[in-house]
Amino acid sequence: MWENITTVFFKEYRIRKKDVSVNLNQKESLVSSLQGMLAEANGVFVIENHGTTVKAMETLRREIAPFVSVFKVVKNRLFKIAVKGTAFEEVSELMKRPTAVAIATDGLVVTKILAAFAEKNPTISIVGGQMDSGLLDAKAVEQLSKLPSMNEIRSTIARIIIEPASRLARVSAEYGKKN
């Protein structure tokens, strides 16, 4: 009787051991790919999901995709290993609950998308993130989302530069019509 039980146990153990090594290889490749993305990122943001529907998460993924290297739910332990020794090591302090991580290539645009999405969907909450300046809490990320983007700033500067010239042209045109 005991021989049958031990044989079954060891067969089951070998299968599990084999599965564990496959998982270990997958985990190592995930950590190395995250480290590669973190090297090129200019921001990392942490989001908690409290029962959001799959459809809503897919919508967020589609909106955020052009501005992130990856947006995904990652095990906290694996992400902490990935950020260790990078510029974003402080983000590991935010990893306490099940979270999704957005590794941003354009951090300011990502903050705008996340803040707008969090307003529409109360099941998503922004935990914080990190950009060049350092670790950001949820309020700081929300404040960043209210700042104008680089394109908005450029268009404002261009409008300020062009406006006096266009006024001068209008005044000259009006003066020409009088004579």
C-alpha positions as a Markdown table, in Angstrom:
| # | Residue | x | y | z |
|---|---|---|---|---|
| 1 | Met | 0.0 | 0.0 | 0.0 |
| 2 | Trp | 2.7 | 2.5 | 1.0 |
| 3 | Glu | 4.7 | 1.7 | -2.1 |
| 4 | Asn | 1.8 | 2.7 | -4.3 |
| 5 | Ile | 1.3 | 5.9 | -2.4 |
| 6 | Thr | 5.0 | 6.9 | -2.6 |
| 7 | Thr | 5.2 | 6.0 | -6.3 |
| 8 | Val | 2.2 | 8.1 | -7.0 |
| 9 | Phe | 3.6 | 10.9 | -4.9 |
| 10 | Phe | 7.0 | 10.9 | -6.6 |
| 11 | Lys | 5.4 | 10.8 | -10.0 |
| 12 | Glu | 3.3 | 13.8 | -9.1 |
| 13 | Tyr | 6.3 | 15.5 | -7.6 |
| 14 | Arg | 8.4 | 15.1 | -10.7 |
| 15 | Ile | 5.6 | 16.6 | -12.8 |
| 16 | Arg | 5.3 | 19.5 | -10.5 |
| 17 | Lys | 9.1 | 20.0 | -10.4 |
| 18 | Lys | 9.1 | 20.0 | -14.2 |
| 19 | Asp | 6.3 | 22.6 | -14.2 |
| 20 | Val | 8.1 | 24.7 | -11.7 |
| 21 | Ser | 11.2 | 24.9 | -13.9 |
| 22 | Val | 9.1 | 25.9 | -16.8 |
| 23 | Asn | 7.5 | 28.6 | -14.7 |
| 24 | Leu | 10.9 | 29.7 | -13.5 |
| 25 | Asn | 12.1 | 30.2 | -17.1 |
| 26 | Gln | 9.0 | 32.2 | -17.9 |
| 27 | Lys | 9.5 | 34.3 | -14.8 |
| 28 | Glu | 13.2 | 35.0 | -15.7 |
| 29 | Ser | 12.2 | 36.0 | -19.2 |
| 30 | Leu | 9.5 | 38.3 | -17.9 |
| 31 | Val | 11.9 | 40.0 | -15.4 |
| 32 | Ser | 14.5 | 40.5 | -18.1 |
| 33 | Ser | 12.0 | 41.9 | -20.6 |
| 34 | Leu | 10.7 | 44.3 | -17.8 |
| 35 | Gln | 14.2 | 45.4 | -17.1 |
| 36 | Gly | 14.8 | 46.2 | -20.8 |
| 37 | Met | 11.6 | 48.2 | -20.9 |
| 38 | Leu | 12.5 | 50.0 | -17.7 |
| 39 | Ala | 15.9 | 51.1 | -19.2 |
| 40 | Glu | 14.1 | 53.0 | -22.0 |
| 41 | Ala | 11.1 | 54.3 | -19.9 |
| 42 | Asn | 10.6 | 57.8 | -18.6 |
| 43 | Gly | 7.9 | 56.9 | -16.1 |
| 44 | Val | 6.4 | 54.0 | -14.2 |
| 45 | Phe | 2.8 | 54.1 | -12.8 |
| 46 | Val | 1.1 | 51.7 | -10.5 |
| 47 | Ile | -2.7 | 51.1 | -10.6 |
| 48 | Glu | -4.9 | 49.1 | -8.4 |
| 49 | Asn | -7.9 | 47.2 | -9.9 |
| 50 | His | -10.8 | 46.6 | -7.6 |
| 51 | Gly | -13.2 | 44.5 | -9.8 |
| 52 | Thr | -13.0 | 46.4 | -13.1 |
| 53 | Thr | -14.6 | 44.5 | -16.0 |
| 54 | Val | -12.5 | 43.0 | -18.7 |
| 55 | Lys | -14.1 | 45.3 | -21.2 |
| 56 | Ala | -13.1 | 48.4 | -19.2 |
| 57 | Met | -9.5 | 47.1 | -18.8 |
| 58 | Glu | -9.3 | 46.4 | -22.6 |
| 59 | Thr | -10.5 | 50.0 | -23.2 |
| 60 | Leu | -7.8 | 51.4 | -20.9 |
| 61 | Arg | -5.1 | 49.2 | -22.6 |
| 62 | Arg | -6.2 | 50.4 | -26.1 |
| 63 | Glu | -6.1 | 54.1 | -24.9 |
| 64 | Ile | -2.7 | 53.8 | -23.2 |
| 65 | Ala | -1.0 | 51.5 | -25.7 |
| 66 | Pro | 0.8 | 54.1 | -27.9 |
| 67 | Phe | 2.4 | 55.7 | -24.9 |
| 68 | Val | 3.6 | 52.7 | -22.9 |
| 69 | Ser | 6.1 | 49.9 | -23.4 |
| 70 | Val | 3.8 | 47.6 | -21.4 |
| 71 | Phe | 0.6 | 47.9 | -19.3 |
| 72 | Lys | 0.1 | 44.7 | -17.4 |
| 73 | Val | -0.8 | 43.0 | -14.2 |
| 74 | Val | 2.5 | 41.8 | -12.7 |
| 75 | Lys | 3.2 | 39.9 | -9.6 |
| 76 | Asn | 4.7 | 42.3 | -7.1 |
| 77 | Arg | 7.6 | 40.1 | -6.2 |
| 78 | Leu | 8.7 | 39.8 | -9.9 |
| 79 | Phe | 8.3 | 43.5 | -10.5 |
| 80 | Lys | 10.4 | 44.3 | -7.4 |
| 81 | Ile | 13.1 | 42.0 | -8.8 |
| 82 | Ala | 12.9 | 43.8 | -12.2 |
| 83 | Val | 13.2 | 47.3 | -10.8 |
| 84 | Lys | 16.0 | 46.5 | -8.4 |
| 85 | Gly | 19.1 | 48.4 | -9.6 |
| 86 | Thr | 17.2 | 50.7 | -12.0 |
| 87 | Ala | 16.2 | 54.3 | -11.8 |
| 88 | Phe | 12.7 | 53.2 | -10.8 |
| 89 | Glu | 13.7 | 51.2 | -7.7 |
| 90 | Glu | 11.6 | 53.4 | -5.4 |
| 91 | Val | 8.4 | 52.3 | -7.2 |
| 92 | Ser | 8.7 | 48.9 | -5.4 |
| 93 | Glu | 7.4 | 50.7 | -2.2 |
| 94 | Leu | 4.0 | 51.1 | -3.9 |
| 95 | Met | 3.7 | 47.4 | -4.7 |
| 96 | Lys | 1.6 | 46.2 | -1.8 |
| 97 | Arg | -1.7 | 44.9 | -3.3 |
| 98 | Pro | -2.5 | 43.3 | -6.6 |
| 99 | Thr | -1.5 | 46.0 | -9.1 |
| 100 | Ala | -1.1 | 46.7 | -12.7 |
| 101 | Val | 2.0 | 48.5 | -13.9 |
| 102 | Ala | 2.3 | 51.0 | -16.8 |
| 103 | Ile | 5.9 | 51.5 | -18.0 |
| 104 | Ala | 5.6 | 54.7 | -19.9 |
| 105 | Thr | 7.5 | 56.1 | -22.8 |
| 106 | Asp | 5.5 | 59.4 | -22.5 |
| 107 | Gly | 4.8 | 59.8 | -18.8 |
| 108 | Leu | 2.8 | 63.0 | -19.0 |
| 109 | Val | 0.3 | 61.6 | -21.5 |
| 110 | Val | 0.0 | 58.4 | -19.5 |
| 111 | Thr | -0.9 | 60.4 | -16.4 |
| 112 | Lys | -3.7 | 62.2 | -18.3 |
| 113 | Ile | -5.2 | 58.9 | -19.6 |
| 114 | Leu | -5.0 | 57.2 | -16.2 |
| 115 | Ala | -6.5 | 60.1 | -14.3 |
| 116 | Ala | -9.4 | 60.5 | -16.9 |
| 117 | Phe | -10.0 | 56.7 | -16.8 |
| 118 | Ala | -9.9 | 56.6 | -13.0 |
| 119 | Glu | -12.6 | 59.4 | -12.8 |
| 120 | Lys | -14.9 | 57.4 | -15.1 |
| 121 | Asn | -14.2 | 54.1 | -13.5 |
| 122 | Pro | -14.2 | 54.2 | -9.7 |
| 123 | Thr | -13.0 | 50.6 | -9.6 |
| 124 | Ile | -9.5 | 51.7 | -10.8 |
| 125 | Ser | -7.3 | 53.7 | -8.4 |
| 126 | Ile | -3.9 | 55.2 | -9.1 |
| 127 | Val | -1.5 | 54.2 | -6.4 |
| 128 | Gly | 1.4 | 56.4 | -7.6 |
| 129 | Gly | 4.4 | 56.3 | -9.8 |
| 130 | Gln | 7.8 | 57.6 | -10.6 |
| 131 | Met | 9.1 | 60.0 | -13.2 |
| 132 | Asp | 12.4 | 61.9 | -13.4 |
| 133 | Ser | 11.7 | 63.8 | -10.2 |
| 134 | Gly | 11.2 | 60.8 | -8.0 |
| 135 | Leu | 8.4 | 58.9 | -6.3 |
| 136 | Leu | 4.9 | 60.3 | -6.8 |
| 137 | Asp | 1.8 | 59.6 | -4.8 |
| 138 | Ala | -1.7 | 59.5 | -6.3 |
| 139 | Lys | -2.3 | 63.2 | -5.7 |
| 140 | Ala | 1.0 | 64.1 | -7.5 |
| 141 | Val | 0.1 | 61.9 | -10.5 |
| 142 | Glu | -3.3 | 63.6 | -10.6 |
| 143 | Gln | -1.7 | 67.1 | -10.5 |
| 144 | Leu | 0.7 | 66.0 | -13.3 |
| 145 | Ser | -2.3 | 65.0 | -15.4 |
| 146 | Lys | -3.6 | 68.6 | -15.3 |
| 147 | Leu | -0.4 | 70.1 | -16.7 |
| 148 | Pro | -0.4 | 70.8 | -20.5 |
| 149 | Ser | 1.5 | 68.4 | -22.7 |
| 150 | Met | 4.5 | 69.4 | -24.7 |
| 151 | Asn | 2.5 | 69.8 | -27.9 |
| 152 | Glu | 0.0 | 72.1 | -26.1 |
| 153 | Ile | 2.9 | 74.2 | -24.7 |
| 154 | Arg | 4.5 | 74.4 | -28.2 |
| 155 | Ser | 1.2 | 75.5 | -29.8 |
| 156 | Thr | 0.7 | 78.1 | -27.1 |
| 157 | Ile | 4.2 | 79.5 | -27.6 |
| 158 | Ala | 3.6 | 79.6 | -31.4 |
| 159 | Arg | 0.3 | 81.4 | -30.9 |
| 160 | Ile | 2.0 | 84.0 | -28.7 |
| 161 | Ile | 4.8 | 84.6 | -31.2 |
| 162 | Ile | 2.4 | 84.7 | -34.2 |
| 163 | Glu | -0.3 | 86.8 | -32.6 |
| 164 | Pro | 1.5 | 90.2 | -32.7 |
| 165 | Ala | 2.4 | 89.8 | -36.3 |
| 166 | Ser | -1.2 | 88.9 | -37.3 |
| 167 | Arg | -2.5 | 91.9 | -35.4 |
| 168 | Leu | -0.1 | 94.1 | -37.2 |
| 169 | Ala | -1.2 | 92.7 | -40.5 |
| 170 | Arg | -4.9 | 93.3 | -39.6 |
| 171 | Val | -4.2 | 96.9 | -38.6 |
| 172 | Ser | -2.2 | 97.5 | -41.8 |
| 173 | Ala | -5.1 | 96.0 | -43.9 |
| 174 | Glu | -7.6 | 98.2 | -42.1 |
| 175 | Tyr | -5.5 | 101.2 | -42.7 |
| 176 | Gly | -5.2 | 100.4 | -46.3 |
| 177 | Lys | -8.9 | 100.2 | -46.7 |
| 178 | Lys | -9.4 | 103.7 | -45.2 |
| 179 | Asn | -7.3 | 105.3 | -48.0 |
